[in-house]
Each structure stands twice: as structure tokens, then as C-alpha cells.
Amino acid sequence: MPLVTVRLAAREAPTTKEQKSLLIARITEVMVEVLDKRRESVVVLIDELPPDNWGEGGEQVSAIRARR
């Protein structure tokens, strides 16, 4: 069973349900076409990280975004 994890940085404008659905569908298609996997066995996980939970250059992304 292929398991694909997609990590997205949470944005001010959240990723919509429709965008996530399309992302899951297209990633599944790639797994079927490229790796010959069975569609029903492909699992796609979307993990959205809030800006407080990651950093760049030693600083939380929430602080970096606040300065912009």
C-alpha cells in the first residue's frame, strides 16, 4: 500500500476542501500511472503545519510573516 504524505505550510487563506480533494485525486493518478499501483490501495495524507510549528533561520514562521 503506497502512503504519500503531503506537508503544506498553513496560509492565511486556508487550503479549501476542493483543493485538497483535487490534490488527493491527482497524486493518486501519478501513483497509478508511474508506479502501476492500484488506485484503491493509494493513501494520501495532507498535513498542514501552522506557522508557529516550524521555522526558518532560527525563527518561527509566524514571526517572519508578521513582519511582512
ZIKADA-V332807 format. One record per residue. N is the residue number from 1. RES is the residue in one small letter. PSI is psi in whole degrees, -180 to 180 (999 if undefined). Layout:
# ZIKADA-V332807
n = {N N}
res = {RES RES}
psi = {PSI PSI}
This chain:
# ZIKADA-V332807
n = {1 2 3 4 5 6 7 8 9 10 11 12 13 14 15 16 17 18 19 20 21 22 23 24 25 26 27 28 29 30 31 32 33 34 35 36 37 38 39 40 41 42 43 44 45 46 47 48 49 50 51 52 53 54 55 56 57 58 59 60 61 62 63 64 65 66 67 68}
res = {m p l v t v r l a a r e a p t t k e q k s l l i a r i t e v m v e v l d k r r e s v v v l i d e l p p d n w g e g g e q v s a i r a r r}
psi = {114 136 117 125 129 123 126 142 123 135 169 -45 107 153 129 164 -39 -42 -42 -40 -45 -40 -46 -44 -45 -37 -41 -44 -43 -44 -39 -48 -45 -42 4 38 153 130 -43 -11 -8 127 128 126 134 122 114 123 123 150 -16 -16 9 162 165 134 31 12 143 140 -31 -39 -40 -45 -35 -30 -20 999}
